[in-house]
Structures are given as structure tokens and as C-alpha cells.
């Protein structure tokens, strides 16, 4: 299910109507959901980053500073629904274990960000950590850059710095560094102006800003500066094509590209942006003379529930990708639960054959493994070609790795054996099975996997195996297929116990060279992350 952050606005507006159903806690933003309840919710992950309660979305300004990784992210401190955007803050020494710190950025009453501190980037300028982010304030439609059918917001680019070694406190500049879109564009046609992504090239700072033009398509605007405070607009870094569809929200139609990120990788440059509920990547050349980006390869960054990503470099210079994993259950359910959204696992970006983007899970995740277990396969029932693994993965918290060289059609499903037969003479091992994820491969279409109903590209060299790497955590599955295509999925279940999960496989078992699982060590004593 593809989803974008603006769709949550309409859902949030409807949430007030649910007060009569769910009582006063909804009216109070569910601030009274006790931590003890949140800590035992089996749908909360045990090795992903998320705040203890309430709403989170986009990763903002991840940065390695003074030996620690700092993650900031969009956060509503008052409810488990979108709104009242702050930047929350967590810190880590390994990008795996996190400690929550106080909110880093909050809206300034009466200021340019009075209605929200939207997404942005952290950089270091002259030794000083600096935020460049989008501030929003309510405005009439003719003065707004967000006109999505739910809200009218004026978007400006803001600046803040910190001298605190732990980056706990930040000082904002009181006025915007960019007060609006370029004057050469007709204001009424602008479809958005947000999510600044600055980088330094030589002695000059450049910055990409997400935008678009109605009925023409999304674009990334390019600016330059010597000091991060005075900016000159240059031209579009790249522009999209005329969208084929229409929507009230221009992000849905492709007339607005949000959350851009632009960076060198290998001997190429990579552009990432989010639109139409998907995240696109492009690999190509950055013309340093004309300051234009010329893409040569493109694709989706993830084929499931993954949005608004942001990258950083780690202490060794590797490019790390973070992304928001939203909820896919109804607003009423996640509002009542007292929490919504989480951060994806850290992913390393590199370039592979033909400069295709490669995406691998950060190797630091391996230290969470508890003892490797080689899975055994047995027929699901007498005479069946469907093989079911044992032992099961406990508490929906673990990792599965399958390596196979398929000589015939192959499938792998993750199942929740929700009900076992009570008839001891029945050969069926599983009477009722809830399918959590389905993966299909066939030589009839050797360049793709079918995951659930989604086609995902893979490029298998002759004689090369198919590697399926899965992380399961509470209500999330992250799949890495040959470190090339990824798929993120949410799954939900009733009750107070997480399911045990088994793998179901069809195909020749002799084609499988490895089928391994690990239970994962939680990163904290409860499900509250820190």
C-alpha cells in the first residue's frame, strides 16, 4: 500500500468525529495512554526506532556528531495522529540502540513556523551544527504553497544552530532564510515549497528544495549560498513530466516532488524524492558547469510502505538511508493505540552493476542476532509439495535468510499458524494459516519477483542465487531481495500476543543452499526503545 504523509491530514480531520466512539482519550490526544500499556503492545517493534507514544513521521537531519549518531524526526507530542509538527530527537552510538532526548525543535508562536516545523536537513558549517528546515504557518489560499484540500499553509525555509555538544538545544533565526518560492514562477501555480536538502561543493553551499508546477509536474529547485543564510535561486536541478492524472493533493498526482535528497555515490550522483505515494531514485551525472542533473537509471526505493526518506554519511563515510514506515491500519485503531509510525532499519546505499542502486541492511544489525538456527522443512500435509519450516519464529521478532538457486518456480510465504488441528490423527500440520507475506519467482519472468501482488525488479546473473533477507518486528516486515529491491510491509493482528511465524516454501528443497533464522535481541527492556 502506497501512502504519503499529506493523506493523513484528511484522516486526522475526521478523527474528531470518533470521540463519541472512543471516549475522552481521543479528545485529549490519547496522552493518557500509560507507558505500561504501550510497552506491552505486541504490535510495537522491539528493534526499530520510534518514540514512546504519539505520532512520528519523516526522518529529519540525521547526523554523526562528536562520536554519536543523532536522529531527528517529525513528531506530534500531543496525539497519535498527524499535526503540530515538532522535531523529536534520539541519539545512538551504533545506529541500532537509541536513547531518547527532549524535543529539539518546536513551533514558535507567532513565528514563521508557528503551525509546524516541517522536514529538513542537518549540516555542519564552520564547525557549527545547523538545521535548514521548512516552517509553516496558516495563510489564505492565495498566499499558501500547500493547498491540498485540507490545509492552506505558507512554507518558508528556516535556519537554526546549536552549540550544545549533545545537540539538545537549538537557536533559531527569527526570519526565514528563503521567504517563498522563486519570483519568476507564477505563485498560484506553485504546488509546494519544502524539505530543503543543502550540501557543500568546494566553497559553495547548494540546496535542493522540493516543489512543482500545476499541470506541468514536480521539480527540484536549486539554490546556492556562501553562508547558509543568504540564498540565490539558480534554476530547477531537474523537472518532471506533465502528470497523466489529477488529484486535489498535487503530491498524489505527481505535480509536487517532496523530500528530495541529492548526493554523490561512487562516480555518480543520486537523487531521491517522494511523490505519488512512492519514493523514486535516480542515478546519473551532475553537470558541475551547468549545475543540472542528468539521470541515467531510475527505480523505486522501496515497493511497500516506506516514505519520505533521508540519508546521511556514517563515521566511515558510507551513505546510510533512513525512511518513515507509516501505519496502514485505520486512523481510529492507531489513535486508540497511542502510537503511530516508526523508523525503518538503517540501509546502506552503494552502486552495483550498470550503476544500479544497491540497498543492504546495515551490518551492525547482526550483533542483535541470537544464535543461528537452520530451519527444517516438512510437508504441510501428507503428500503436499508445500513445505513448512520449523522451529517457528517466536514473538514476531527475528530475521530469516533464504538463499536459493531456483531450477523451477519457487515461492516463500511467511505464515501465522493461528489455529492448529486438535485431531491427533489428522495429517495436516496447519489447519488455518494467515499469510503475512508472499514471494513468488518463476523463470518465465526472470527479471522480477512478485511480492504480495507487487512486481519488483531483480537482475540475477547466470548461475547467481536469489537471496531473500527478511526482518520481522512486531507489525513490520522489511524484505531485501538480492540487496537490490526492498519491500516494507505492516501486518496487524488482534489480542495481546504476537504470533509465531513460520516459512512456507514450494519448489525443490535441493535448490535451497541456506534457510536460516535468528531470534533478535530487543534493543531495550520494553517496547519503548530507550
Order of alpha helices (4+ residues) and beta strands (2+ residues): alpha-alpha-alpha-alpha-beta-beta-beta-beta-beta-beta-beta-beta-beta-beta-beta-beta-beta-alpha-beta-beta-beta-beta-beta-beta-alpha-beta-beta-beta-beta-beta-beta-beta-beta-beta-beta-beta-beta-beta-beta-beta-beta-beta
